[in-house]
Amino acid sequence: MQMDAFTEIAKDESTRKPNWLELPIELTKNILWWNVCKDIQMRLAINMSNISPFPFDFRCLEKICRYAIDLGCDQVEDIDIELFGTDDFLNYMVGRASHLRRLQLFNCNEVSETVLIGSVENFSLLEELDISFNEFSDNSLEVIGRCCPLLKSLHFERVSYSGYDAAFSVGKTMPGLRHLSFSGIHFLDDNGLLAILNGCPLLESLDLRKYILPRLSQNWEKDAMSDSRIYDFQSSFLKMIWMLIMSIS
C-alpha cells in the first residue's frame, strides 16, 4: 500500500508541467532569446557600422557578416557595413542577398568599381544606397541607376572632386529618387542641377553641400529652392568661396 502511494506521487511529479516562473531569470532570458533568434524576421537587417579600426580583425568581421547573411536564407533586406567591405565580400553577397533593399558601404576602400558595378546588377530591388568615402567614377552612377530602377534614396560621397557627368547620370537614370545627397561633385554650370530637377520629378530633398560650380548662374540655387517638390534643399559654402576668388582675380 505504501509502495502504491510512492508510485502515485512519483507519477504525479513526472507528469506535472514545470512552473516557468520558478526558473532563474537568466535561463528564462536565454530560452526566450533563442526562440526569438530563430525567427527569420530577426535576420532581415545586418548592421556592422560604427566600428573602430584598431581593435578588430577585419577578416573576422567579414566572416561574422557572411554567417549572418547565410542565416538570412536570401531574405536579408538591409546591410550596413563599415571599413571591412571587400570585393570578395560583395561577390559573396551576390546570390545570397537578392532581396536587398538597402545597402550602405562606409569607407570600404577595398571595394573596386568593377566589382561594385557587377554586384548592383544583382540587386534590382535596391531602394536605398549609401556609398561614402569612395573613388568611383560617374559611370558607376549610371550603371547603378539602370540596374536599380526602384532606387528612392542615394547618398554618394567621394573623397576627391572628379568628373562632370554625375548629375546628368542621376537625372538620366534615376527618375524615382526622393532623396539625393551628393559630395565631391563638379558642376560645369547649372545645367547639371537642372538635369537632376527635370530627371527626378519625385525628388523631395537635395543635399549639395560639397560640390564645385565654376560658372554660376544667379538663378541656379533659386531654381532648386523654389521647386515646390523639394522641402529640404542644402547647399554649400564652396560656391561662395569660388565666387570670392573669381571676383578677386
C-alpha positions in Angstrom: 0.0 0.0 0.0 2.9 2.3 0.9 4.6 1.5 -2.4 1.4 2.4 -4.3 1.4 5.8 -2.6 5.0 6.4 -3.5 4.3 5.3 -7.1 1.4 7.7 -7.4 3.4 10.6 -6.0 6.3 9.9 -8.4 3.9 9.6 -11.3 2.2 12.9 -10.4 5.6 14.7 -10.2 6.7 13.3 -13.6 3.6 14.4 -15.4 3.3 17.8 -13.7 4.1 20.7 -16.0 7.1 22.8 -14.9 6.4 26.2 -13.4 8.3 28.6 -15.7 8.1 31.3 -13.1 10.4 29.4 -10.9 13.3 29.3 -13.4 16.3 31.6 -12.9 15.8 34.8 -14.8 19.0 34.4 -16.8 17.8 31.0 -18.0 14.5 32.4 -19.0 16.1 35.1 -21.0 18.3 32.6 -22.9 15.3 30.5 -23.7 13.2 33.4 -25.0 16.2 34.9 -26.9 17.0 31.6 -28.5 13.4 31.3 -29.8 13.3 34.9 -31.0 16.6 34.5 -32.9 15.1 31.5 -34.8 12.6 33.9 -36.3 13.7 34.8 -39.9 12.3 38.3 -39.3 15.2 38.9 -36.9 17.7 38.4 -39.7 16.4 40.8 -42.3 18.8 43.6 -41.3 22.6 43.4 -40.6 24.3 46.5 -39.1 28.0 46.3 -38.6 28.9 50.0 -38.6 30.4 52.5 -36.1 33.4 50.2 -35.9 36.8 51.4 -34.5 39.6 50.5 -37.0 42.0 49.4 -34.3 40.8 46.5 -32.0 39.2 44.4 -34.7 40.5 41.9 -37.2 38.5 42.8 -40.4 38.7 39.3 -41.7 36.9 38.1 -38.5 34.2 40.8 -39.0 33.7 39.7 -42.6 33.3 36.1 -41.5 30.6 37.2 -39.0 28.8 39.2 -41.6 28.9 36.3 -44.1 27.5 34.0 -41.4 24.7 36.4 -40.7 23.9 36.6 -44.5 23.7 32.8 -44.6 21.3 32.7 -41.7 19.1 35.2 -43.5 18.4 32.5 -46.2 18.4 35.0 -49.0 15.8 37.2 -47.2 18.2 39.9 -45.9 16.8 43.3 -46.9 19.3 45.7 -45.2 23.1 45.6 -44.9 25.1 48.3 -43.3 28.9 47.8 -43.1 31.9 50.0 -42.4 35.6 49.7 -43.2 35.8 45.9 -43.8 33.9 45.6 -47.1 36.0 44.0 -49.9 35.5 42.7 -53.5 35.3 39.1 -52.2 32.5 40.1 -49.7 30.4 41.8 -52.4 30.8 38.8 -54.6 29.7 36.6 -51.7 26.5 38.7 -51.3 25.5 38.1 -54.9 23.1 35.2 -54.9 22.7 35.3 -51.1 21.0 38.7 -50.7 18.9 39.0 -53.8 16.1 40.7 -51.8 18.4 43.5 -50.7 16.5 46.9 -50.4 19.1 49.0 -48.5 22.9 48.9 -48.8 25.4 51.1 -47.0 29.2 50.9 -47.7 31.0 53.3 -45.4 34.7 53.9 -46.1 35.1 50.4 -47.8 38.3 51.2 -49.7 38.9 47.6 -50.8 35.7 47.6 -52.9 36.6 48.2 -56.6 34.4 50.0 -59.0 34.3 46.9 -61.3 33.0 44.6 -58.6 30.5 47.2 -57.3 29.1 47.5 -60.8 28.9 43.8 -61.2 27.2 43.4 -57.8 24.4 46.0 -58.2 23.3 44.2 -61.4 22.0 41.5 -59.0 20.4 44.0 -56.6 17.5 45.2 -58.7 15.2 45.6 -55.6 17.5 48.3 -54.0 15.6 51.3 -52.7 18.4 53.0 -50.7 22.1 53.2 -51.4 24.7 54.9 -49.4 28.3 54.8 -50.6 30.6 57.1 -48.6 34.3 57.9 -49.0 34.7 56.3 -52.4 36.7 57.0 -55.6 34.1 55.7 -58.0 33.6 57.4 -61.4 30.4 59.0 -62.8 30.0 55.8 -64.9 29.2 53.8 -61.8 26.3 56.1 -61.0 24.7 55.5 -64.5 25.1 51.7 -64.0 23.5 51.9 -60.6 20.6 53.9 -62.0 20.0 51.4 -64.8 20.3 48.3 -62.6 18.3 49.6 -59.7 15.0 51.1 -61.1 13.4 51.2 -57.6 16.0 53.4 -56.1 14.5 56.1 -53.9 17.4 57.4 -51.9 21.0 57.9 -52.9 23.9 59.2 -50.8 27.1 59.4 -52.8 30.2 60.8 -51.2 33.5 60.9 -53.0 36.9 61.5 -51.3 38.1 63.9 -54.1 36.3 66.1 -56.7 36.2 64.4 -60.1 34.0 64.1 -63.1 31.4 66.4 -64.6 28.7 63.9 -65.6 27.5 62.7 -62.2 24.4 65.0 -62.2 23.5 64.0 -65.7 23.9 60.3 -64.9 21.4 60.7 -62.0 19.0 62.8 -64.0 19.0 60.3 -66.8 18.7 57.0 -64.9 17.1 57.7 -61.5 13.6 59.1 -62.1 12.2 57.5 -58.9 14.6 59.3 -56.5 13.0 61.0 -53.5 16.3 61.9 -51.6 19.7 62.7 -53.1 22.9 63.7 -51.3 26.0 64.5 -53.4 29.5 65.1 -52.3 32.7 65.5 -54.3 30.9 66.6 -57.4 31.8 69.0 -60.1 29.2 71.1 -61.9 30.4 72.8 -65.1 27.3 75.0 -64.9 23.8 75.0 -63.6 22.7 72.6 -66.4 23.7 69.7 -64.1 21.3 70.9 -61.4 18.5 71.3 -63.9 19.2 67.8 -65.2 18.6 66.5 -61.7 15.4 68.6 -61.1 14.0 67.6 -64.5 15.1 64.0 -64.5 13.9 63.3 -60.9 10.3 64.5 -60.7 9.6 62.9 -57.4 12.6 64.5 -55.6 11.8 65.8 -52.1 15.3 66.5 -50.6 18.5 67.6 -52.3 21.8 67.9 -50.4 24.7 69.5 -52.4 26.8 70.7 -49.5 30.1 69.7 -51.0 30.5 70.5 -54.7 32.3 72.8 -57.1 30.4 75.0 -59.5 32.8 77.2 -61.6 30.3 79.0 -63.8 27.4 80.2 -61.7 24.0 81.4 -62.8 22.3 83.7 -60.3 19.2 81.7 -60.6 20.6 78.2 -60.2 20.0 78.0 -56.4 16.7 79.8 -56.7 15.5 77.1 -59.1 16.1 74.4 -56.5 14.8 76.3 -53.5 11.6 77.4 -55.3 10.8 73.9 -56.6 7.6 73.1 -54.7 8.5 69.4 -54.7 11.7 69.8 -52.7 11.1 70.5 -49.0 14.7 70.2 -48.0 17.5 71.9 -50.0 21.0 72.2 -48.6 23.8 73.9 -50.5 27.4 74.6 -49.7 29.8 77.5 -48.8 32.1 76.3 -51.6 30.2 78.2 -54.2 30.6 81.4 -52.2 34.4 80.8 -51.9 34.6 80.3 -55.6 32.7 83.5 -56.3 35.1 85.4 -54.0 38.1 84.0 -55.8 36.7 84.9 -59.1 35.8 88.4 -58.0 39.4 89.0 -56.8 41.2 87.5 -59.8 
